[in-house]
Amino acid sequence: MSFVAEIDPPSGTLVRFVSDLHLGNPRSSAPRLAEFSHLLHGADMLVLCGDTAETHPGCMYRTQAEALRREIRDLSVQRGVRLVELAGNHDPDIELQMVRMWQGKVVAMHGHALLRGVAPWSREFFRCEEAIRSLQERVSPSASTENQLLLAREISMLLGEERARASGRSPVRPSLLQELHYCFWPPIRPLRVLQAWGSCARLAEIWCRHREPAARLFIFGHFHRGFIRHRRDLTLVNTGAWFTHATPYIVDVCGARFVRCVSLNRFCSHG
């Protein structure tokens, strides 16, 4: 099993990157199929950088999420857009986790592998931290990229199973009180989120410098906070999320050159 693919798009190919649609989740702001068709306009290839759908083990939204994901696949075929799907921590059933394009000048992944604990702010992490530590002990921080991606996949599966065991909620949009409880309890949770936001650009740069030295553009999601950071010869782009209290961004690349990164609202307004 290989978690990394090498793709060399033909000359003139416009590759579009998005992530974190979280299809099936009631908190998702992902568009209906007709709106998603607009997102494909002008693209030759669409790379979904993980957490496309809620398909982790035992997820109560899984049936709906899988159906929505099939619709996107079918629509991409109809529109003649090549679809590349990468795994995130919410859809670890996808095998491919990272893609190198244009001889590694452009690299894309979900971003959960940047953190040894995948989602150390999550309730599931707190409940199965000992089991996660046991998995981490088997893989050195200096281990190969494939092994790091395998570790991220195994922890994602574990977190998904724990989430399914602990979940007693019906698959409906939560109330404001439930949202607040979800975001701020236990109190260490928002602190961990802030730590992740503050460190993700640095972790992304470290990953590239040590593992992808040819990279000039690194695209990832996972942290639900869109940004562009320039680090000498390396540009880091986070695609945000189609999720409550977050903004999704669309990233276009052509010929290994960064074309644009725009919010969904701006994209829909100007195309």
C-alpha positions in Angstrom: 0.0 0.0 0.0 1.4 3.4 -1.0 0.0 6.6 0.5 1.8 8.9 -1.9 1.2 9.5 -5.6 3.3 11.3 -8.2 1.3 13.3 -10.8 2.7 15.3 -13.6 -0.2 17.2 -15.1 -0.1 18.0 -18.9 1.0 21.5 -19.9 -1.8 24.1 -19.3 -3.7 21.9 -16.8 -5.5 24.0 -14.2 -5.5 22.1 -10.9 -7.9 23.2 -8.2 -7.5 22.3 -4.5 -10.1 22.4 -1.8 -10.4 20.5 1.5 -12.5 19.9 4.6 -16.0 19.7 3.0 -17.1 17.3 5.8 -20.0 16.0 3.7 -22.7 14.5 5.8 -21.9 16.4 9.0 -24.7 18.8 10.0 -22.1 21.5 10.7 -20.9 21.3 7.1 -21.5 24.3 4.9 -20.6 22.3 1.7 -22.7 23.3 -1.3 -25.5 21.4 -2.9 -24.6 19.5 -6.1 -25.7 22.4 -8.4 -23.4 24.8 -6.5 -20.6 22.3 -6.5 -20.9 22.2 -10.3 -19.9 25.8 -10.4 -16.8 25.0 -8.3 -15.6 22.7 -11.1 -15.9 25.5 -13.8 -12.6 26.1 -15.4 -10.7 23.3 -13.7 -9.1 20.3 -15.4 -8.3 18.5 -12.2 -9.8 18.8 -8.7 -7.8 17.7 -5.7 -9.8 17.1 -2.5 -7.3 17.4 0.3 -9.0 15.2 2.9 -12.0 15.3 5.2 -14.2 15.4 2.2 -16.8 13.2 3.9 -17.6 11.8 7.3 -16.7 8.2 6.5 -14.7 7.2 9.6 -15.6 3.8 11.2 -19.1 3.8 12.8 -19.9 7.3 11.9 -23.7 8.0 12.2 -23.4 10.2 9.1 -21.6 7.7 7.0 -24.4 6.5 4.7 -25.3 10.1 3.7 -21.7 11.1 3.5 -20.8 8.3 1.1 -23.8 9.1 -1.1 -22.8 12.7 -1.3 -19.2 11.7 -2.1 -20.5 9.5 -4.9 -22.4 12.4 -6.3 -19.2 14.5 -6.5 -17.4 11.7 -8.2 -20.2 11.3 -10.8 -20.4 15.0 -11.4 -16.6 15.2 -11.9 -16.8 12.5 -14.5 -19.7 14.3 -16.3 -17.8 17.6 -16.3 -14.6 15.9 -17.6 -12.6 16.9 -14.4 -10.1 14.5 -13.1 -10.7 13.9 -9.4 -7.9 13.2 -6.9 -9.1 12.3 -3.4 -6.7 12.4 -0.4 -7.5 11.0 3.0 -8.1 13.1 6.1 -8.7 12.0 9.6 -12.5 12.0 9.0 -12.2 9.8 5.9 -9.4 7.4 6.5 -11.1 4.9 4.2 -9.4 6.8 1.4 -6.0 5.2 0.7 -4.1 8.0 -0.9 -2.8 10.6 1.6 -0.4 12.8 -0.2 0.3 13.9 -3.8 3.4 15.3 -5.4 2.9 17.2 -8.6 5.3 18.7 -11.2 8.3 16.7 -9.9 7.5 17.5 -6.3 7.3 21.3 -6.8 3.7 21.2 -5.6 2.8 19.0 -2.7 -0.7 18.5 -1.2 -2.0 16.6 1.8 -4.7 16.9 4.4 -2.4 18.0 7.2 -3.3 15.7 10.0 0.1 13.9 9.7 1.8 17.2 10.7 0.6 16.5 14.2 1.8 13.3 15.9 -1.5 13.1 17.7 -3.6 14.0 14.5 -6.2 15.9 16.5 -4.9 16.5 20.0 -7.7 18.9 20.8 -10.5 16.4 20.3 -12.5 14.7 23.0 -11.6 11.4 21.4 -7.9 12.1 21.8 -8.4 12.7 25.5 -10.3 9.4 26.0 -7.8 7.2 24.1 -4.6 9.1 24.7 -2.9 6.0 26.1 -3.6 3.9 23.0 -2.4 6.8 20.8 0.8 7.0 22.8 1.3 3.3 22.2 0.9 3.7 18.4 3.3 6.7 18.5 6.0 4.7 20.2 6.2 2.4 17.3 7.0 5.2 14.8 10.0 7.4 15.4 9.6 11.1 14.4 12.4 10.6 12.0 10.7 7.6 10.3 9.9 7.6 6.6 7.1 9.7 5.2 5.1 6.5 4.4 5.4 5.4 8.0 4.3 8.8 9.3 1.3 8.7 7.0 0.5 5.2 8.1 0.7 6.4 11.8 -1.7 9.2 10.9 -4.1 6.8 9.3 -4.0 4.4 12.3 -4.6 7.1 14.8 -7.5 8.5 12.6 -9.1 5.1 12.6 -8.8 4.9 16.4 -10.2 8.3 16.9 -13.1 7.6 14.6 -13.9 4.4 16.4 -13.8 6.2 19.7 -16.0 9.0 18.3 -18.6 6.4 17.2 -18.6 4.7 20.6 -19.1 7.9 22.5 -21.7 9.5 20.3 -25.3 9.4 21.4 -26.5 12.4 19.4 -29.0 12.1 16.5 -27.6 13.3 13.1 -29.2 16.7 13.2 -27.8 20.2 13.3 -26.8 20.9 16.9 -28.3 23.8 19.0 -26.3 26.8 19.9 -25.8 25.5 23.4 -24.5 22.2 22.0 -22.2 24.1 19.7 -20.8 26.0 22.6 -20.3 22.9 24.7 -18.7 21.2 21.7 -16.2 24.0 21.2 -15.3 24.9 24.8 -15.5 21.7 26.9 -13.3 20.5 28.4 -11.4 23.8 28.9 -8.1 22.4 27.6 -9.8 21.8 24.2 -9.8 25.5 23.0 -6.3 25.8 24.3 -5.1 22.9 22.2 -6.9 24.4 19.2 -5.1 27.7 19.7 -1.8 25.8 20.0 -2.5 24.0 16.7 -3.4 27.2 14.9 -0.3 28.9 16.1 2.1 26.1 15.2 0.6 24.7 11.9 2.6 26.9 9.5 5.8 26.1 11.3 5.0 22.4 11.3 4.2 22.5 7.6 7.5 24.3 6.8 9.4 21.7 8.8 7.7 18.8 7.0 8.6 20.3 3.6 12.2 21.2 4.5 12.9 17.7 5.8 10.7 15.5 3.6 9.8 17.5 0.5 12.9 19.7 -0.3 11.8 20.2 -3.9 8.5 21.7 -2.8 7.8 25.3 -3.7 4.1 25.2 -2.9 2.6 23.2 0.0 -1.2 23.0 0.2 -3.0 21.5 3.2 -6.2 21.7 5.3 -7.2 20.1 8.6 -6.8 23.2 10.8 -9.9 25.0 9.5 -8.1 28.3 9.3 -7.2 29.6 5.8 -4.0 31.4 5.2 -1.0 32.0 2.9 2.5 32.1 4.3 5.7 32.8 2.4 8.9 31.2 3.7 11.8 32.3 1.4 11.4 29.8 -1.6 8.3 28.0 -0.1 4.7 29.1 -0.1 2.3 27.5 2.4 -1.4 27.6 1.8 -4.1 26.3 4.1 -7.5 25.9 2.5 -9.7 26.5 5.5 -12.9 24.5 5.8 -16.5 24.3 4.6 -17.6 24.2 8.2 -19.4 26.3 10.8 -17.3 29.3 11.9 -14.7 28.7 9.2 -14.1 29.9 5.6 -13.4 27.6 2.7 -10.7 28.7 0.2 -10.2 27.6 -3.4 -6.6 27.3 -4.6 -5.7 27.2 -8.3 -2.3 26.1 -9.7 -1.2 25.8 -13.3 2.2 24.6 -14.5 3.5 24.4 -10.9 2.8 28.1 -10.5 0.5 29.4 -7.8 -2.4 31.2 -9.6 -4.7 32.3 -6.8 -6.2 31.5 -3.5 -9.7 32.9 -3.0 -12.5 32.5 -0.5 -15.6 30.6 -1.7 -17.7 33.8 -1.6 -15.2 35.7 -3.8 -14.9 32.7 -6.1 -18.7 32.5 -6.5 -18.9 36.3 -7.1 -16.1 36.5 -9.7 -15.6 32.9 -10.9 
